Amino acid sequence: IVHPDLSTSTKDVVDTNGGDANPGDTLEYTVTLKENAGVVADNVSVTDNMPAGVTGFTVVSTPSGSTDSSTGTGGANSTGYLDVTGISVPANGSVTITYTVNVASGDAPGYTIDNTATVTNPTGTGATPAAPTITVSQSQIPASGNKILYVYDNLTLTRTPQTGTGVGAVSINSQGATQDW
């Protein structure tokens, strides 16, 4: 007996304006239900609690013939909840659900947004696809660490290695001592 298998279903997210996910930006989530056992999956449902750190939850598209009973507008405590039922996934085929949320205005740089959906397949294997973690304003997070600097013969520094060998040593004075490089 073969049962429909939706275990390879996926969830993706994009910042619709590209770049960093900053407060106010729109994130578009796409849940792709993939059947890979060669059997139609009927009466499938997808649920998803909107995570903290988002607002403005809106369902954009659902599979033909399904029922959208989603509620709320925001994440975590604002009860944003994706609830799509009666989904039919063709044998060896796929269908998608798309929805959007906004990054909340109070999210500080470095705040992370994680989101996982639940795919329930009453006659086979379901899934819990997770979207990649979104880091709010990632480019504004202070970084630390060491950077390699290359000293050139003309007493300049760069992070790019020299293409040839240097001609001579460079003396660097520091706190009354000299170091030759």
C-alpha positions in Angstrom: 0.0 0.0 0.0 1.4 3.4 -1.0 0.5 6.5 0.9 1.1 10.1 -0.2 4.3 11.6 1.1 4.7 15.3 1.7 7.9 15.0 3.8 10.0 17.0 1.3 7.8 20.1 1.5 9.7 23.3 1.9 9.3 26.8 3.2 11.2 29.9 1.8 11.3 33.5 2.8 12.4 36.6 0.9 12.6 40.3 1.8 10.5 41.8 -1.0 12.8 44.9 -1.3 16.0 42.9 -1.1 19.0 43.6 1.2 18.7 43.6 5.0 15.4 42.8 6.6 14.8 46.1 8.4 11.9 47.2 10.5 8.9 47.8 8.3 10.1 45.6 5.4 7.8 43.0 4.0 8.8 39.3 4.2 7.1 37.0 1.7 6.9 33.3 2.9 6.1 30.5 0.4 5.2 27.0 1.6 5.6 24.5 -1.2 3.8 21.2 -0.6 5.6 18.4 -2.6 4.2 15.0 -3.1 6.9 12.4 -3.9 5.3 8.9 -3.6 3.2 9.1 -6.7 -0.1 9.3 -4.9 -2.6 12.2 -4.7 -2.7 13.8 -1.2 -6.2 15.0 -0.4 -7.6 17.0 2.6 -4.1 18.3 3.5 -3.9 21.2 5.9 -1.2 23.7 6.6 -1.0 25.7 9.9 1.5 28.3 11.0 1.6 30.5 14.1 3.2 33.9 13.1 6.4 34.4 15.1 7.1 37.2 17.4 8.7 40.2 15.7 6.3 40.4 12.8 3.1 42.3 12.1 0.7 42.7 9.2 0.1 39.0 8.4 -1.8 38.7 5.0 -2.5 35.5 3.0 -1.6 36.2 -0.7 -2.5 32.9 -2.4 -3.7 29.4 -1.6 -4.1 26.3 -3.7 -7.3 26.1 -5.8 -10.2 24.4 -4.0 -8.7 24.9 -0.5 -10.3 26.8 2.4 -8.4 29.7 4.1 -9.5 30.2 7.7 -6.5 32.2 8.7 -6.8 34.8 11.5 -5.1 37.7 13.1 -2.6 40.2 11.8 0.6 39.9 13.8 3.0 37.5 15.4 3.1 35.7 18.7 0.7 37.5 21.0 -1.4 39.1 18.2 -2.6 35.6 17.2 -1.6 35.7 13.5 -2.4 32.2 12.4 -2.2 30.6 8.9 -4.9 27.9 8.6 -5.4 26.5 5.1 -7.4 23.2 4.8 -8.9 21.0 2.1 -5.7 21.1 0.0 -5.2 18.5 -2.8 -1.6 17.9 -3.9 -1.3 16.0 -7.2 0.8 12.8 -7.4 4.4 13.7 -7.9 3.3 17.4 -8.0 3.3 20.5 -5.8 1.2 23.4 -4.7 2.1 26.6 -2.9 0.7 28.9 -0.2 2.1 32.4 -0.1 1.7 35.0 2.7 3.4 38.2 3.8 4.3 39.8 7.1 6.1 43.0 8.0 9.2 43.1 10.2 8.0 44.8 13.4 9.1 48.4 14.0 10.6 47.6 17.4 12.9 44.9 16.2 16.5 45.8 17.1 19.5 44.9 14.9 20.3 41.3 15.4 16.8 40.2 16.4 16.0 36.8 14.8 12.8 35.7 13.2 12.2 31.9 12.9 9.1 30.4 11.3 8.0 26.8 10.8 4.8 25.5 9.3 3.0 22.3 10.1 1.8 20.2 7.1 -0.8 17.6 8.1 -1.5 14.8 5.7 -4.3 12.6 7.0 -3.5 9.6 4.8 0.3 9.8 4.7 3.5 11.5 5.8 3.3 15.3 6.6 6.1 17.7 7.3 7.3 20.7 9.4 9.2 22.9 6.9 11.1 25.7 8.4 12.1 29.0 6.6 15.7 30.2 6.9 16.2 32.4 9.9 15.8 36.1 9.3 18.3 38.4 11.1 16.9 42.0 11.4 19.3 44.7 10.2 22.2 42.3 10.0 24.6 44.8 8.4 24.2 47.0 11.5 25.4 44.4 13.9 28.9 45.3 15.3 31.5 42.7 14.3 34.7 41.8 16.0 37.7 39.7 15.1 41.1 39.9 13.4 41.7 41.2 9.9 44.8 40.4 8.0 46.6 43.6 6.9 49.4 43.6 4.3 52.1 46.2 4.6 53.4 47.6 1.3 56.8 49.1 0.6 55.3 52.6 0.3 54.2 52.4 3.9 50.5 51.8 3.1 48.3 49.0 4.5 45.7 47.0 2.6 43.6 43.9 3.1 44.6 42.7 -0.4 47.7 40.6 -0.6 50.6 41.9 -2.8 50.9 40.4 -6.2 54.6 40.3 -6.1 57.3 40.1 -3.4 58.2 43.2 -1.4 61.5 45.0 -2.0 62.6 45.7 1.6 61.6 45.9 5.2 59.3 48.4 6.7 60.0 49.8 10.2 57.0 50.5 12.5 57.5 52.5 15.6 55.3 51.7 18.6 55.7 52.9 22.2 59.3 53.8 21.8 60.3 50.5 20.1 60.8 49.8 16.4 59.7 46.6 14.7 60.9 45.7 11.2 58.4 44.0 8.8 
